[in-house]
Amino acid sequence: MTDCNTYKVQKGDTLSEIGEWFHVPWKELQRLNDIENPDVIVPGQRLRLSDDDSVCRTYTVRSGDTLSEIGERFHVRWKPLAHYNGILDPDVIRTGQTLCIPLG
């Protein structure tokens, strides 16, 4: 099962962009993760997104799904959906794969 209350930082991420995607103020991300300098996060670092698991829902990919269709269904753009789920090739998603989709 995918844990949608944590996020694995990727190259180029910032707290403000992560916060914007997950609808969490960057200062809250900083607090939740005891980050001294909000300008310093590193790829591979795991960030807690909330105290109560309320920022995301999971979606299990079904046969025939595409990222763009999933994005339309949940009112999110497919490019950030791919990025924040660590999908390198947006044309390749697998049936049964679990995606984290932000609430809000």
C-alpha positions as CSV (number, residue, x, y, z in Angstrom):
1,M,0.0,0.0,0.0
2,T,1.3,3.5,-0.8
3,D,1.7,5.9,2.0
4,C,0.2,9.2,0.8
5,N,1.0,11.0,4.0
6,T,4.7,11.1,3.1
7,Y,6.5,12.4,0.1
8,K,9.9,11.5,-1.2
9,V,11.7,14.7,-2.3
10,Q,12.9,14.7,-5.9
11,K,15.6,16.8,-7.6
12,G,14.4,20.4,-8.1
13,D,11.6,20.2,-5.5
14,T,11.0,23.1,-3.1
15,L,8.9,23.1,0.1
16,S,6.7,25.8,-1.5
17,E,6.0,23.7,-4.6
18,I,5.4,20.6,-2.6
19,G,3.1,22.5,-0.3
20,E,1.2,24.0,-3.2
21,W,0.6,20.6,-4.8
22,F,-0.6,18.9,-1.6
23,H,-2.4,22.1,-0.3
24,V,-0.2,22.3,2.8
25,P,1.5,25.6,3.7
26,W,5.3,25.3,3.3
27,K,5.7,26.6,6.9
28,E,3.6,23.6,8.0
29,L,5.8,21.2,6.1
30,Q,8.8,22.9,7.7
31,R,7.3,22.4,11.2
32,L,6.1,18.9,10.6
33,N,9.5,17.8,9.5
34,D,11.7,19.8,11.9
35,I,13.4,21.5,8.9
36,E,15.7,24.3,10.2
37,N,16.3,25.9,6.8
38,P,13.3,25.7,4.4
39,D,15.6,26.3,1.4
40,V,17.5,23.1,2.1
41,I,15.7,19.8,1.3
42,V,17.5,17.0,-0.5
43,P,16.4,14.3,-3.0
44,G,15.4,11.1,-1.3
45,Q,14.4,12.9,1.9
46,R,11.0,11.8,3.1
47,L,8.6,14.6,4.2
48,R,5.6,14.1,6.4
49,L,2.6,16.0,4.8
50,S,0.2,16.2,7.7
51,D,-0.5,15.1,11.3
52,D,-3.8,13.4,10.4
53,D,-3.4,11.8,6.9
54,S,-5.9,14.3,5.4
55,V,-3.9,15.7,2.4
56,C,-4.3,12.9,-0.2
57,R,-6.4,10.1,-1.5
58,T,-5.1,7.0,-3.2
59,Y,-6.2,5.8,-6.6
60,T,-5.4,2.4,-8.0
61,V,-4.7,2.4,-11.8
62,R,-7.2,0.3,-13.8
63,S,-6.7,-1.2,-17.2
64,G,-6.9,1.4,-19.9
65,D,-6.3,4.4,-17.6
66,T,-4.0,7.2,-18.7
67,L,-2.5,9.9,-16.5
68,S,-4.4,12.6,-18.3
69,E,-7.7,10.8,-17.8
70,I,-7.0,10.3,-14.1
71,G,-6.0,13.9,-13.8
72,E,-9.2,15.1,-15.4
73,R,-11.2,12.8,-13.2
74,F,-9.7,14.3,-10.0
75,H,-9.2,17.9,-11.4
76,V,-5.4,17.8,-11.3
77,R,-2.8,18.4,-14.0
78,W,-1.2,15.2,-15.3
79,K,2.4,16.5,-15.4
80,P,2.6,17.3,-11.6
81,L,0.6,14.1,-11.0
82,A,3.4,12.2,-12.7
83,H,6.1,14.1,-10.9
84,Y,4.7,13.8,-7.4
85,N,4.2,10.1,-7.9
86,G,7.7,9.5,-9.2
87,I,6.5,8.5,-12.7
88,L,9.4,9.1,-15.1
89,D,7.5,8.2,-18.3
90,P,3.9,9.5,-18.2
91,D,3.0,7.0,-20.9
92,V,3.8,4.1,-18.7
93,I,1.6,3.4,-15.8
94,R,0.7,-0.1,-14.6
95,T,-2.6,-1.6,-13.8
96,G,-2.7,-2.0,-10.0
97,Q,-0.2,0.9,-9.4
98,T,-1.3,3.2,-6.6
99,L,-1.2,6.9,-7.1
100,C,-1.4,9.6,-4.5
101,I,-3.8,12.4,-5.5
102,P,-4.0,15.6,-3.4
103,L,-7.4,16.5,-1.8
104,G,-8.7,20.0,-2.3
